[in-house]
Amino acid sequence: MDKGHITFIGMLLLFISIVFGAIVCKVVHESGHALTAFAFGAKIESIHLRFPRKFSFFSIRYSQPDINWQRGLTDLMGTGSTTLLAYILILIVLMVRCPMWLRIGLTSVSFVCAWDMFLYATLPLLGLKRFVFFGGDHAEPVCGAGMMGIPRWLFLCGLTVSFIMFHTLFYWVLRRHV
């Protein structure tokens, strides 16, 4: 009975972490675009935050940089920011001793953030939306890399290596820390 209670609490924590991870991922993704554009001198025009009725609850309007590679990096840094956050969170779990509930939460959020790049880069290339049935249908990181002069095959190879590295760390965390 007590073990079933712990399982229920653990599943509830996992569900809350995944929902929270999706919200964090959206905010970091949009902020990554805007902050990169801002770093190149673009203007932040508006920031919209609404109650999460749908996935577009947070958006930032900004002007695009003038130079092609800067626009490409701006496009790439939406998912680039979530990928960086995924690695930072998983490394924190590996290096810092923290309570189990926090390890589960950070690991779950890192997992959601890591999948942002992979889904956004691959599914639109297959003719699907970012989350199969909803979301964008434009392979934004792949196009951004292309504007920076990175060939599609090289970007997708690098993405695959990064995805394998992240999931190796993720597996290591699961085996040793969660």
N, C-alpha and C positions, 0 to 999 in steps of 0.2 A: 504494500500500500504506500509506504513512504517513498519507495523507488519510483512508483508511478507518478507521485506528486512531483518529484524532481524532474522526471521526464517531461511532464506537462509544463512546468516552469521553464525548463530548457527550451522546449519547442516554442513557447510564447516569447521568450527572449530572442530566439533565432528569428521569428517572424517580425518582431518589432525592429530588430537590427537590420533586416533586409529592407523593410519599408523606410526606415531612417536612412539606410544606405542609398536608396534610390533618390530620396530627397536631397541628401548631401551631394550625390553624384550630379544631379541636375544643376544645383547651384554652382558647384565647382566647374562643371563643363561650360556653362554660360559665362561665368566669371573668367575662365581661362581665355575664351575668345576676346572678351572685352579688355582685359588687362594687357593682353598681347598687343591688340590694336592701339590701346592707350600708350603703351611703351614706344610705339612707332609714331606718336604724335596725333593719333585720331582722337576725336571728341566722343565722350560718353554722352549720349543724348537723353536717355531715360532708363530707369530701372523699374520694372514692374514685378510686384510680389502680390499674389492673390492666394486665397485659400486653395489648397490642392484639390480642386474638383477634377482636374485632368492633368496630364503631365506637363502642360505648358504654364504651370503656375508661377514660374519665375523666368523672366527674360530681361535682357539688357540690349538696348538699341545703341549702336555706335556707328560712327563713320568708318569706312574701310580705309586702310592705308593706300597710298598711291602706287607703290612699287609692287610688282607682281609677286616676288618672293616673300615680301612682308604680308601680303594678303594670304598667301599660301600658309605661312607660319601661323597667322591668325586663325585660319580654318583648322589647322592641325592641332592647335593648342587647346581646343575644347576637349577633345578626347585625350590629348597629351597631358593635360592637367589632371584628369581623373586617373590616368595610368601612373603618373608620378605619385599621386595620393595613395593609390593602391600599394605601391612599393614601400612608401614611407610607413603606412599603417602596419603592413606585414612585418617590416623590419623592427618596428617598435615592439610588436608582440614577441618577436624572437629575442630582442635584447633587453627588454625591461620586464622586471617581475611585477605582474599586476594581478588583481583578483580574477578568478575564472570568468565571472560575468562580463568583465571588461575585455578579456581576451576573446571571448565569443563575439562580443559586439564589434570590436575592432577588426577581427578576422572576417566577419560577415560583411561589414562595410567595405573592406578592402576587396573582397571577392566581387561585389556588385560594381565597384569602380573599375576593376580590371576588365570586366566584360564589356564596359562601355566602348572602349576602343575596338575590341574584336567584333562586336555586333555592328557597330557603326561603319566599320571598314569592309566587312565581308558580306553581310546579308544584302545590302543594296547592289553589290556586284552580281549577286545571284538573282536579282529582280524582285527581292523581297523588301519589306519595310524594316526599319532598324530593330524593332521587336517583333518580327515576323508579320503581324497583322496591323500594327500601328507604329507611328513614329515616322521619321524622315525616310525618304527613298533615294537619298543622294549620299554617295560614299564620300562624305566630307573630308575625312583624314587622308584618303587616297588622292582625292583631287587636290587637297592642300599640298601634299608631298609632291605631286606632279607640278604644281605651280612653282615649287622651290627647285625644280630640276631633278628630283629623285624619281628614277624609273619605277613604274608600278610593281614590277617583279621584285625589285630590291626592297621597296617599302614593305610588301607583303611577306617577304622572307624575314626581314627584321621584326615585323609584327609577330610572326610565328615563333621566332627565337624568344622574343620577349614574353609571349604568352606561355611558352613552355617553362621558361625561367620562373615566372611568377607562380605557376601552378606547382612547380617543384618546391618552392618556398612554402606555398600554401599547404602542400602535403606534409612537409616537414613540421610545420606548426601543428597540424592536426595530430600527427604521430607523437610529438613531444610535449606539446603545451596545452592542448585543449582536451 
